[in-house]
Amino acid sequence: MKDNKYLYLLIVVFAAIMTALTSPVLALSIGGAVRQPLNLTSEDLLNAGQAEARLSEVTRDGKFKGVFVFRGVPLRNLLQMATVQKEVEGYSKPIDLAIVVTDKNGKRAVLSWGEVFYGKPSDIIVALSASPVMPGAPKSCSECHPSSKFKPAMDQLNRKIVFPKLVIADDLYTDRCLEDIAHIEVVDLKGKAQWKPDSKTASPTFTIKDGSGKTLEIGDLSGYHTTRISLKQVGSGRGYHGLKNFEGVPLCDILRKVKAGDDPETVFLFTSVDGYRSLLSFGEIFMGAKSDRIVLCNKNEGSSIVKDKGFSLVVPDDFLADRMVQTVKTIEIISLKTNPKVMVIGVGCGDTSLITLEVISQMGKAGAFVGGKSFTERFSKYMGNKPILFDPFTSWEPVYKKAHPGLSNEEVKKRTTELRAAEIKSIWDTLKAGKSVAILEPGDPTIYGGWEKWLLPEFAGQIEVVTGINSFSAANAMIGKNIVSNKKSIVLTTPWALKENESTLKTVAETGDTMAIFMGLKELNDLEPLLKKYFPATTVVTIAYKAGISHEKHLVKTRLADIMSTVAKEGKEFLGLIYIGGI
């Protein structure tokens, strides 16, 4: 008997160690409506605080996935590190925010801000390790059940868990408890709301609105089963308001009747007559162990809330009563489900420090990446362990020709066409798997980006462009002054555009405006005669070399008459922006 006990303890310890050791390298990003997007390593997560949660995993379809004690960091700790910040003025309270957690396969779990911050820290954690809760020793499962019944359950206790894992301990059904999570997004619905507190307002009915625009007005809940609840009403602003007793209808019953309980990526936004807003998630309304305690009521014993003032939302198990909405006017059913897309992301023109916060946030949403080796290596810390589909430069004809000098031009074109078709197929396959694809582009993709020619024909309508800091802005910063005044303009162009339209040169020369020529150094032999045709030899030329690359950037000033000799002294360096006149 003693030997069996020690064997049981050994199994528990060994399973816990193996669970931790078999976890992949962790990388978790946080973005959206936050002041500081984050990309967290496993060490970051371990240092963010610890909590423990026990979870019996049973999904809505009845599948059992084991009973475990999970250890990790409270989700609220991570969100506090990123500092949740709303951008729309008029309603500063965060209780109408949603939180979307995405795993590496693109599956998403939606939570409300309130369920994360108004419960116990251990209610919702990002787990980093787990140990199974084994049946009690020494009595064996085989003494009570045939192996066909207990073996599948025992197998689940020994299954591999992929961390980090979202654990929502209070969910009755654990469909939202995702493994291998990669990104957390704080979603601000950005509705223009103005809250003007008014205790005299009343609304004897409320309206339910769905995403299609359909509405249903409700003024009588007498046909529903009611429940009584009690709560200690404490507000974040006004403090303790006493022990309150409510009688109301479970919100889940009302929403089920209007068939609003089908989409787990749905949130429900409650707005009062005076503009107060609060948001609840599908999970806490339909999947929580205490879901039926969230009620709409018009009876409050010993309070000023009376029937003719309308209906109130009561969330009794929140630590604070901030999500209580009196005189509910509307309940909006909002799906946060999104279609996968191709994101063309500008990663800046040089140093990794030039990447924007928006770009970091969007990279966290991507399920796979496309980019040149220099980009995927330098920005790998923002990419996690997500797959890199291909390097788009390898199918570019000039690059392919250089790598295969023995091939004819016709053969190069044939092979690169076939290669590009395979690359495009890999993007489509990823999209069909429910994952967005991020194309990493240098600088700002909308200024002479190389993606449009091959991506736009294939993915029109599915492309989102995320801007980045371009070499033009970085070069202007090197120059250190305002290069455009109220009376002068600047023209952005390329050598090829100037060859096709010499009138641009003529106009700029006549007006005294400034011209910035992208990709001009490599074409200088053809460009110089054109410039000298319209500009005097004394015209000032400024060349910004390697703008954005801190240890290599530098400015060179010369005259148009000396441009060839000046550039020759710099060697075979083609990464530069040429300014003609005006500065």
VEXDREN-2710 file (C-alpha; in Angstrom, 1 decimal):
% VEXDREN-2710
k/r/px/py/pz
1/MET/0.0/0.0/0.0
2/LYS/2.8/2.4/0.9
3/ASP/4.6/1.4/-2.3
4/ASN/1.5/2.3/-4.3
5/LYS/1.4/5.7/-2.7
6/TYR/5.0/6.5/-3.5
7/LEU/4.4/5.3/-7.1
8/TYR/1.5/7.6/-7.4
9/LEU/3.5/10.6/-6.2
10/LEU/6.3/9.8/-8.5
11/ILE/3.9/9.7/-11.5
12/VAL/2.5/13.1/-10.6
13/VAL/5.9/14.7/-10.2
14/PHE/7.2/13.1/-13.4
15/ALA/4.1/14.2/-15.4
16/ALA/4.5/17.8/-14.2
17/ILE/8.2/17.9/-15.1
18/MET/7.6/16.4/-18.5
19/THR/4.8/18.8/-19.2
20/ALA/7.1/21.8/-18.5
21/LEU/10.0/20.3/-20.4
22/THR/8.1/19.5/-23.6
23/SER/6.8/23.1/-23.9
24/PRO/8.1/25.0/-27.0
25/VAL/10.0/28.3/-26.7
26/LEU/7.4/30.9/-25.6
27/ALA/6.7/34.1/-27.3
28/LEU/3.5/36.1/-26.6
29/SER/2.6/39.5/-28.0
30/ILE/0.1/42.1/-26.7
31/GLY/-1.3/44.8/-28.9
32/GLY/-4.4/46.8/-29.8
33/ALA/-5.7/49.5/-27.4
34/VAL/-2.6/49.6/-25.3
35/ARG/0.0/52.3/-24.7
36/GLN/2.9/49.9/-25.0
37/PRO/2.6/46.9/-27.3
38/LEU/4.7/44.0/-25.8
39/ASN/6.5/41.0/-27.1
40/LEU/7.1/38.7/-24.1
41/THR/9.6/35.8/-23.7
42/SER/9.2/32.9/-21.4
43/GLU/11.4/34.7/-18.9
44/ASP/9.3/37.8/-19.1
45/LEU/6.2/35.7/-18.3
46/LEU/7.8/34.0/-15.4
47/ASN/8.7/37.3/-13.9
48/ALA/5.3/38.8/-14.3
49/GLY/3.8/37.2/-11.2
50/GLN/2.5/33.7/-10.4
51/ALA/-0.9/32.2/-9.8
52/GLU/-2.4/28.7/-9.7
53/ALA/-5.7/27.5/-11.1
54/ARG/-7.3/24.1/-11.1
55/LEU/-9.3/23.2/-14.2
56/SER/-11.5/20.3/-15.2
57/GLU/-11.5/20.6/-19.0
58/VAL/-14.8/19.7/-20.6
59/THR/-15.9/21.4/-23.8
60/ARG/-19.4/22.2/-24.9
61/ASP/-19.6/19.1/-27.0
62/GLY/-18.9/17.0/-23.9
63/LYS/-15.2/16.1/-24.6
64/PHE/-13.1/15.5/-21.5
65/LYS/-9.5/16.7/-21.7
66/GLY/-8.3/16.1/-18.2
67/VAL/-8.0/17.7/-14.8
68/PHE/-4.9/19.8/-14.1
69/VAL/-3.4/22.3/-11.7
70/PHE/-2.1/25.1/-13.9
71/ARG/0.6/27.5/-12.9
72/GLY/1.2/30.8/-14.6
73/VAL/0.8/34.6/-14.7
74/PRO/-2.6/36.3/-14.2
75/LEU/-3.7/37.8/-17.5
76/ARG/-4.5/41.1/-15.8
77/ASN/-0.8/41.4/-14.9
78/LEU/0.2/41.2/-18.5
79/LEU/-2.4/43.8/-19.6
80/GLN/-1.3/46.1/-16.8
81/MET/2.2/45.9/-18.1
82/ALA/1.0/47.0/-21.6
83/THR/-1.2/49.7/-20.0
84/VAL/-4.7/49.5/-21.5
85/GLN/-5.5/52.8/-23.2
86/LYS/-8.6/54.0/-25.0
87/GLU/-8.2/56.4/-27.8
88/VAL/-11.8/57.7/-28.3
89/GLU/-12.7/60.5/-26.0
90/GLY/-16.0/60.8/-24.3
91/TYR/-16.1/57.6/-22.3
92/SER/-12.9/56.8/-20.4
93/LYS/-14.1/53.7/-18.5
94/PRO/-12.5/50.5/-19.8
95/ILE/-15.5/48.4/-19.1
96/ASP/-16.6/48.4/-22.7
97/LEU/-13.3/46.9/-24.0
98/ALA/-13.0/43.4/-25.3
99/ILE/-9.9/41.1/-25.2
100/VAL/-9.2/38.7/-28.0
101/VAL/-6.6/35.9/-27.4
102/THR/-5.4/34.0/-30.5
103/ASP/-3.4/30.8/-30.7
104/LYS/-0.9/29.9/-33.4
105/ASN/-3.5/28.1/-35.4
106/GLY/-5.7/31.2/-35.6
107/LYS/-8.3/30.1/-33.1
108/ARG/-9.6/32.9/-30.9
109/ALA/-11.1/33.3/-27.5
110/VAL/-13.0/36.5/-26.6
111/LEU/-13.2/37.9/-23.1
112/SER/-14.5/41.1/-21.6
113/TRP/-12.3/43.6/-19.7
114/GLY/-14.6/43.2/-16.7
115/GLU/-14.2/39.4/-16.4
116/VAL/-10.4/39.8/-16.4
117/PHE/-10.2/42.7/-13.9
118/TYR/-13.2/42.2/-11.7
119/GLY/-12.6/38.6/-10.6
120/LYS/-9.8/36.9/-8.7
121/PRO/-6.3/37.2/-10.4
122/SER/-6.2/33.4/-10.5
123/ASP/-9.5/33.1/-12.3
124/ILE/-7.9/33.9/-15.7
125/ILE/-4.2/33.0/-16.1
126/VAL/-1.7/32.5/-18.9
127/ALA/-0.4/29.1/-17.8
128/LEU/3.3/28.1/-18.2
129/SER/3.2/24.6/-16.6
130/ALA/0.7/22.1/-15.3
131/SER/0.5/18.9/-13.3
132/PRO/-2.4/16.4/-13.7
133/VAL/-4.8/15.6/-10.8
134/MET/-4.6/11.8/-10.7
135/PRO/-7.3/9.6/-9.2
136/GLY/-6.7/8.9/-5.5
137/ALA/-4.4/6.0/-4.6
138/PRO/-4.4/3.2/-3.6
139/LYS/-7.8/2.3/-5.0
140/SER/-7.5/1.6/-8.7
141/CYS/-10.0/2.9/-11.4
142/SER/-10.2/-0.7/-12.6
143/GLU/-12.0/-1.7/-9.4
144/CYS/-15.0/0.4/-10.4
145/HIS/-15.0/0.8/-14.2
146/PRO/-14.0/-1.3/-17.2
147/SER/-10.9/-0.1/-19.0
148/SER/-13.0/1.1/-22.0
149/LYS/-14.4/3.8/-19.7
150/PHE/-11.5/4.9/-17.6
151/LYS/-8.5/4.5/-20.0
152/PRO/-9.5/7.3/-22.4
153/ALA/-9.9/9.7/-19.4
154/MET/-6.5/8.5/-17.9
155/ASP/-4.9/9.1/-21.3
156/GLN/-6.0/12.7/-21.2
157/LEU/-4.1/13.2/-17.9
158/ASN/-0.9/12.2/-19.7
159/ARG/-1.5/14.3/-22.9
160/LYS/1.0/16.9/-24.0
161/ILE/-0.1/20.5/-23.2
162/VAL/1.4/23.2/-25.4
163/PHE/2.2/26.4/-23.5
164/PRO/1.5/29.2/-23.0
165/LYS/-2.1/28.3/-22.4
166/LEU/-5.1/30.5/-21.6
167/VAL/-6.9/29.1/-18.5
168/ILE/-10.3/30.5/-17.5
169/ALA/-11.0/28.6/-14.3
170/ASP/-14.6/29.8/-13.8
171/ASP/-15.8/28.6/-17.2
172/LEU/-18.0/25.5/-17.0
173/TYR/-17.2/24.7/-20.6
174/THR/-13.6/25.2/-21.4
175/ASP/-13.7/25.9/-25.1
176/ARG/-12.0/29.3/-24.5
177/CYS/-9.0/27.7/-22.8
178/LEU/-6.6/27.8/-25.8
179/GLU/-3.2/26.3/-25.9
180/ASP/-0.1/27.6/-27.7
181/ILE/-1.5/31.2/-27.6
182/ALA/0.5/33.7/-29.5
183/HIS/-1.2/37.1/-29.3
184/ILE/-3.5/39.1/-27.0
185/GLU/-5.4/42.0/-28.6
186/VAL/-7.3/44.7/-26.6
187/VAL/-10.2/45.8/-28.7
188/ASP/-11.8/49.2/-28.4
189/LEU/-15.1/49.2/-30.2
190/LYS/-14.5/53.0/-30.7
191/GLY/-18.2/53.9/-30.5
192/LYS/-18.7/57.6/-30.0
193/ALA/-20.2/57.6/-26.6
194/GLN/-21.0/60.5/-24.3
195/TRP/-21.9/59.6/-20.8
196/LYS/-23.9/62.3/-18.9
197/PRO/-25.0/60.9/-15.6
198/ASP/-28.7/61.5/-15.0
199/SER/-30.5/59.7/-12.2
200/LYS/-33.9/60.9/-13.5
201/THR/-33.7/59.1/-16.9
202/ALA/-36.1/56.3/-17.6
203/SER/-36.6/53.7/-20.4
204/PRO/-39.5/51.3/-19.9
205/THR/-38.2/49.2/-22.8
206/PHE/-34.9/48.1/-24.2
207/THR/-33.8/47.2/-27.8
208/ILE/-31.7/44.3/-28.8
209/LYS/-29.7/45.0/-32.0
210/ASP/-27.7/42.4/-34.0
211/GLY/-25.0/42.8/-36.6
212/SER/-27.4/42.7/-39.5
213/GLY/-29.3/45.7/-38.2
214/LYS/-32.3/43.7/-37.0
215/THR/-33.9/45.0/-33.8
216/LEU/-36.2/43.7/-31.2
217/GLU/-37.9/45.9/-28.6
218/ILE/-38.7/44.3/-25.2
219/GLY/-40.7/45.8/-22.4
220/ASP/-42.1/42.8/-20.6
221/LEU/-40.1/39.9/-19.1
222/SER/-43.0/38.4/-17.2
223/GLY/-42.9/35.2/-19.3
224/TYR/-39.4/34.3/-18.0
225/HIS/-38.3/32.5/-14.9
226/THR/-36.8/34.9/-12.4
227/THR/-34.1/34.5/-9.8
228/ARG/-33.1/36.4/-6.7
229/ILE/-29.5/37.6/-6.1
230/SER/-27.7/39.6/-3.5
231/LEU/-24.6/41.6/-3.8
232/LYS/-22.4/44.0/-1.9
233/GLN/-22.6/47.1/-4.2
234/VAL/-19.1/48.7/-4.3
235/GLY/-18.3/51.2/-7.1
236/SER/-14.8/52.3/-8.1
237/GLY/-15.8/55.9/-7.8
238/ARG/-18.5/56.1/-5.1
239/GLY/-17.5/53.3/-2.8
240/TYR/-19.8/51.0/-0.8
241/HIS/-23.5/51.4/-1.5
242/GLY/-24.8/48.7/0.8
243/LEU/-26.1/45.1/0.5
244/LYS/-28.6/45.0/-2.4
245/ASN/-31.2/42.4/-3.3
246/PHE/-32.3/42.0/-6.8
247/GLU/-34.9/39.9/-8.7
248/GLY/-34.4/39.4/-12.4
249/VAL/-34.3/37.2/-15.4
250/PRO/-31.0/35.4/-16.3
251/LEU/-29.5/37.3/-19.2
252/CYS/-28.6/34.0/-21.0
253/ASP/-32.3/33.0/-21.1
254/ILE/-33.3/36.3/-22.8
255/LEU/-30.5/36.1/-25.3
256/ARG/-31.1/32.5/-26.1
257/LYS/-34.7/33.2/-26.9
258/VAL/-33.6/35.8/-29.5
259/LYS/-31.0/33.3/-30.8
260/ALA/-28.0/35.3/-29.8
261/GLY/-26.1/32.4/-28.3
262/ASP/-24.4/30.8/-31.3
263/ASP/-21.2/32.7/-31.9
264/PRO/-18.4/32.4/-29.2
265/GLU/-16.6/35.4/-30.7
266/THR/-19.6/37.6/-29.9
267/VAL/-19.7/40.4/-27.3
268/PHE/-22.7/42.2/-25.9
269/LEU/-22.6/46.0/-25.4
270/PHE/-25.1/47.4/-23.0
271/THR/-25.9/51.2/-23.2
272/SER/-28.1/53.1/-20.8
273/VAL/-30.3/56.1/-21.5
274/ASP/-27.6/58.4/-20.2
275/GLY/-24.8/56.9/-22.3
276/TYR/-23.2/54.6/-19.7
277/ARG/-21.7/51.5/-21.4
278/SER/-20.7/48.1/-20.3
279/LEU/-19.6/45.0/-22.2
280/LEU/-19.9/41.3/-21.5
281/SER/-18.5/38.3/-23.5
282/PHE/-20.3/35.3/-24.9
283/GLY/-18.2/33.1/-22.6
284/GLU/-19.2/34.7/-19.4
285/ILE/-22.9/34.8/-20.4
286/PHE/-23.3/31.3/-21.8
287/MET/-20.3/29.2/-20.7
288/GLY/-19.5/30.3/-17.1
289/ALA/-20.3/28.2/-14.0
290/LYS/-22.2/31.3/-12.7
291/SER/-23.6/32.5/-16.0
292/ASP/-27.2/32.3/-14.8
293/ARG/-26.5/34.9/-12.0
294/ILE/-26.0/37.7/-14.6
295/VAL/-29.5/39.2/-14.8
296/LEU/-31.7/41.9/-16.2
297/CYS/-34.0/43.1/-13.5
298/ASN/-36.6/45.7/-12.7
299/LYS/-37.1/44.9/-9.1
300/ASN/-34.6/46.0/-6.4
301/GLU/-35.8/45.6/-2.8
302/GLY/-35.2/48.7/-0.7
303/SER/-33.8/50.8/-3.5
304/SER/-34.8/53.7/-5.7
305/ILE/-34.9/51.5/-8.8
306/VAL/-38.5/51.0/-9.6
307/LYS/-40.3/49.3/-12.4
308/ASP/-41.3/52.4/-14.4
309/LYS/-37.7/53.4/-14.7
310/GLY/-36.8/50.4/-16.8
311/PHE/-34.4/47.5/-16.7
312/SER/-31.0/47.2/-15.1
313/LEU/-28.0/44.9/-15.9
314/VAL/-26.6/43.3/-12.7
315/VAL/-23.3/41.3/-12.7
316/PRO/-23.3/40.2/-9.1
317/ASP/-20.0/38.3/-8.9
318/ASP/-17.8/41.2/-10.1
319/PHE/-15.7/42.7/-7.3
320/LEU/-16.9/46.1/-8.3
321/ALA/-20.3/47.1/-9.5
322/ASP/-19.0/49.3/-12.4
323/ARG/-20.6/47.0/-15.0
324/MET/-24.0/47.5/-13.6
325/VAL/-26.1/49.4/-16.1
326/GLN/-29.2/51.1/-14.9
327/THR/-32.1/51.9/-17.3
328/VAL/-30.7/49.8/-20.2
329/LYS/-31.7/51.3/-23.5
330/THR/-29.9/49.0/-26.0
331/ILE/-28.1/45.6/-26.1
332/GLU/-25.9/45.4/-29.2
333/ILE/-24.8/42.0/-30.4
334/ILE/-21.3/42.5/-31.9
335/SER/-19.3/39.7/-33.6
336/LEU/-15.5/40.2/-33.3
337/LYS/-14.9/37.4/-35.9
338/THR/-12.6/38.5/-38.6
339/ASN/-11.5/37.0/-41.9
340/PRO/-7.8/36.3/-42.5
341/LYS/-6.1/38.8/-44.7
342/VAL/-2.8/39.7/-46.3
343/MET/-1.1/42.4/-44.2
344/VAL/1.5/44.4/-46.1
345/ILE/3.6/45.8/-43.2
346/GLY/6.2/48.5/-43.4
347/VAL/9.0/47.6/-41.0
348/GLY/10.9/50.9/-41.3
349/CYS/13.8/51.9/-43.4
350/GLY/16.8/50.8/-41.3
351/ASP/17.3/50.2/-37.6
352/THR/14.8/47.9/-35.8
353/SER/14.1/50.9/-33.4
354/LEU/12.3/52.6/-36.3
355/ILE/9.5/50.0/-36.2
356/THR/6.2/51.5/-35.1
357/LEU/4.0/50.3/-32.2
358/GLU/1.2/49.7/-34.7
359/VAL/3.4/47.4/-36.7
360/ILE/4.4/45.4/-33.6
361/SER/0.7/45.0/-32.8
362/GLN/-0.2/43.9/-36.3
363/MET/2.7/41.4/-36.5
364/GLY/1.3/39.8/-33.4
365/LYS/-1.9/39.1/-35.3
366/ALA/-0.2/37.4/-38.2
367/GLY/-0.1/33.6/-38.4
368/ALA/2.7/33.4/-40.9
369/PHE/5.2/35.8/-42.5
370/VAL/6.7/36.6/-45.9
371/GLY/10.0/38.5/-46.0
372/GLY/13.6/38.8/-47.0
373/LYS/16.1/37.1/-44.8
374/SER/17.5/40.4/-43.5
375/PHE/14.0/41.4/-42.3
376/THR/12.9/38.1/-40.8
377/GLU/16.2/37.8/-38.9
378/ARG/16.1/41.4/-37.5
379/PHE/12.5/41.4/-36.6
380/SER/12.3/37.8/-35.4
381/LYS/11.6/38.8/-31.8
382/TYR/8.3/40.3/-33.0
383/MET/7.4/37.2/-35.0
384/GLY/7.5/34.6/-32.3
385/ASN/7.9/31.1/-33.7
386/LYS/5.5/31.5/-36.5
387/PRO/6.4/30.1/-39.9
388/ILE/8.1/32.1/-42.7
389/LEU/6.5/31.0/-46.0
390/PHE/9.2/32.3/-48.3
391/ASP/11.6/35.1/-49.2
392/PRO/9.9/37.1/-52.1
393/PHE/13.3/38.3/-53.4
394/THR/14.3/34.8/-54.5
395/SER/11.7/34.8/-57.2
396/TRP/12.6/38.3/-58.5
397/GLU/14.1/37.9/-61.9
398/PRO/17.3/40.0/-61.4
399/VAL/18.1/38.1/-58.1
400/TYR/17.3/34.7/-59.6
401/LYS/19.4/35.5/-62.7
402/LYS/22.4/36.5/-60.5
403/ALA/22.1/33.2/-58.5
404/HIS/21.8/31.2/-61.8
405/PRO/24.1/33.0/-64.2
406/GLY/24.1/30.1/-66.7
407/LEU/20.4/30.2/-67.5
408/SER/19.0/32.1/-70.4
409/ASN/16.6/35.0/-69.9
410/GLU/13.7/32.9/-71.1
411/GLU/14.5/30.1/-68.7
412/VAL/14.9/32.5/-65.8
413/LYS/11.5/34.0/-66.6
414/LYS/9.9/30.5/-66.8
415/ARG/11.3/29.4/-63.5
416/THR/10.6/32.6/-61.6
417/THR/7.0/32.5/-62.9
418/GLU/6.6/29.0/-61.6
419/LEU/8.3/29.9/-58.3
420/ARG/6.0/32.9/-57.8
421/ALA/2.9/30.8/-58.5
422/ALA/4.0/28.4/-55.8
423/GLU/4.6/31.3/-53.4
424/ILE/1.2/32.7/-54.0
425/LYS/-0.4/29.3/-53.5
426/SER/1.3/29.1/-50.1
427/ILE/-0.3/32.4/-49.1
428/TRP/-3.7/31.1/-50.2
429/ASP/-3.3/27.9/-48.3
430/THR/-2.4/29.8/-45.1
431/LEU/-5.5/32.1/-45.6
432/LYS/-7.7/29.1/-46.1
433/ALA/-6.4/27.7/-42.8
434/GLY/-7.7/30.8/-41.1
435/LYS/-4.4/32.6/-40.6
436/SER/-3.4/36.1/-41.7
437/VAL/-0.1/36.5/-43.6
438/ALA/2.2/39.5/-43.0
439/ILE/4.3/40.6/-45.9
440/LEU/7.4/42.5/-44.5
441/GLU/8.2/45.5/-46.6
442/PRO/11.0/48.0/-46.1
443/GLY/10.1/51.6/-45.3
444/ASP/6.5/52.6/-46.1
445/PRO/4.8/50.1/-48.5
446/THR/2.8/52.8/-50.1
447/ILE/5.9/54.7/-51.4
448/TYR/7.6/52.7/-54.1
449/GLY/6.9/49.4/-52.4
450/GLY/7.6/46.3/-54.4
451/TRP/4.6/44.3/-53.3
452/GLU/1.7/45.8/-55.4
453/LYS/2.6/44.3/-58.7
454/TRP/2.5/40.7/-57.6
455/LEU/0.1/40.8/-54.6
456/LEU/-2.7/43.1/-55.7
457/PRO/-3.8/41.1/-58.7
458/GLU/-4.1/38.0/-56.6
459/PHE/-5.4/39.3/-53.3
460/ALA/-7.4/42.4/-54.1
461/GLY/-10.0/43.1/-51.4
462/GLN/-8.0/41.0/-48.8
463/ILE/-5.1/43.4/-48.4
464/GLU/-4.5/45.7/-45.4
465/VAL/-1.5/48.1/-45.5
466/VAL/0.2/49.0/-42.3
467/THR/2.5/52.0/-42.8
468/GLY/6.0/52.3/-41.6
469/ILE/8.7/55.0/-41.3
470/ASN/10.1/55.5/-44.8
471/SER/13.6/56.6/-46.0
472/PHE/12.2/60.0/-47.1
473/SER/11.2/60.8/-43.5
474/ALA/14.5/59.5/-42.1
475/ALA/16.5/61.5/-44.7
476/ASN/14.6/64.7/-43.9
477/ALA/15.5/64.1/-40.2
478/MET/19.2/63.9/-41.3
479/ILE/18.9/67.2/-43.1
480/GLY/17.4/68.7/-40.0
481/LYS/15.1/71.3/-41.3
482/ASN/11.7/71.8/-42.8
483/ILE/12.2/71.1/-46.5
484/VAL/8.7/72.3/-47.5
485/SER/7.4/75.8/-46.9
486/ASN/4.1/77.5/-47.5
487/LYS/5.4/78.7/-50.9
488/LYS/7.5/75.7/-52.0
489/SER/6.7/72.1/-52.8
490/ILE/8.6/68.9/-53.0
491/VAL/8.2/66.3/-55.7
492/LEU/8.9/62.6/-55.0
493/THR/9.9/60.6/-58.1
494/THR/12.1/58.0/-59.7
495/PRO/14.5/58.0/-62.6
496/TRP/12.1/55.9/-64.7
497/ALA/9.3/58.4/-64.1
498/LEU/11.5/61.3/-65.1
499/LYS/12.5/59.6/-68.3
500/GLU/8.8/59.1/-69.2
501/ASN/7.8/62.6/-68.2
502/GLU/10.5/65.3/-68.7
503/SER/8.0/68.0/-68.1
504/THR/8.3/67.3/-64.4
505/LEU/11.9/68.3/-64.5
506/LYS/11.1/71.4/-66.4
507/THR/8.4/72.5/-64.0
508/VAL/10.5/71.9/-60.9
509/ALA/13.4/73.8/-62.4
510/GLU/11.2/76.8/-63.2
511/THR/9.4/77.0/-59.8
512/GLY/12.5/76.4/-57.7
513/ASP/10.8/73.5/-55.8
514/THR/12.7/70.5/-54.4
515/MET/12.8/67.1/-56.0
516/ALA/13.6/63.9/-54.1
517/ILE/14.6/61.0/-56.4
518/PHE/14.3/57.5/-55.1
519/MET/16.5/54.7/-56.4
520/GLY/18.5/57.3/-58.4
521/LEU/22.1/56.4/-57.6
522/LYS/22.2/53.2/-59.6
523/GLU/20.6/55.0/-62.6
524/LEU/22.9/58.1/-62.4
525/ASN/24.5/57.6/-65.8
526/ASP/21.2/58.1/-67.5
527/LEU/19.8/60.5/-64.9
528/GLU/22.6/63.1/-65.0
529/PRO/22.1/64.3/-68.6
530/LEU/18.4/64.7/-67.9
531/LEU/19.1/66.8/-64.8
532/LYS/21.7/69.0/-66.5
533/LYS/19.2/69.6/-69.4
534/TYR/16.9/71.6/-67.1
535/PHE/18.9/72.6/-64.0
536/PRO/21.9/74.9/-63.9
537/ALA/25.3/73.3/-63.1
538/THR/25.4/75.2/-59.8
539/THR/22.2/73.6/-58.5
540/VAL/22.7/72.2/-55.0
541/VAL/22.5/68.4/-54.7
542/THR/22.1/66.7/-51.4
543/ILE/22.4/62.9/-51.1
544/ALA/21.2/61.1/-47.9
545/TYR/23.0/57.8/-47.7
546/LYS/21.5/54.9/-45.8
547/ALA/18.9/57.0/-44.0
548/GLY/17.6/55.2/-40.9
549/ILE/20.7/53.1/-40.4
550/SER/22.3/54.8/-37.4
551/HIS/25.9/53.6/-37.8
552/GLU/26.1/54.2/-41.5
553/LYS/23.9/57.1/-42.4
554/HIS/25.5/60.3/-43.7
555/LEU/24.8/63.3/-45.8
556/VAL/26.8/64.5/-48.9
557/LYS/26.4/67.9/-50.5
558/THR/27.6/68.8/-53.9
559/ARG/26.8/70.7/-57.1
560/LEU/25.0/69.2/-60.1
561/ALA/28.2/69.8/-62.1
562/ASP/30.2/67.5/-59.7
563/ILE/27.5/64.9/-58.9
564/MET/29.2/62.0/-60.8
565/SER/32.7/62.5/-59.2
566/THR/31.1/62.9/-55.8
567/VAL/29.1/59.7/-56.0
568/ALA/32.2/57.9/-57.4
569/LYS/34.1/58.7/-54.2
570/GLU/31.4/56.9/-52.2
571/GLY/32.0/53.7/-54.0
572/LYS/29.4/51.3/-55.2
573/GLU/26.8/52.4/-52.8
574/PHE/23.3/52.6/-54.2
575/LEU/21.2/53.0/-51.0
576/GLY/20.6/56.7/-51.0
577/LEU/18.0/59.5/-51.7
578/ILE/18.9/62.4/-54.0
579/TYR/17.6/65.9/-53.4
580/ILE/17.8/68.4/-56.2
581/GLY/17.7/72.1/-55.2
582/GLY/15.7/73.9/-52.5
583/ILE/17.5/72.8/-49.3
END
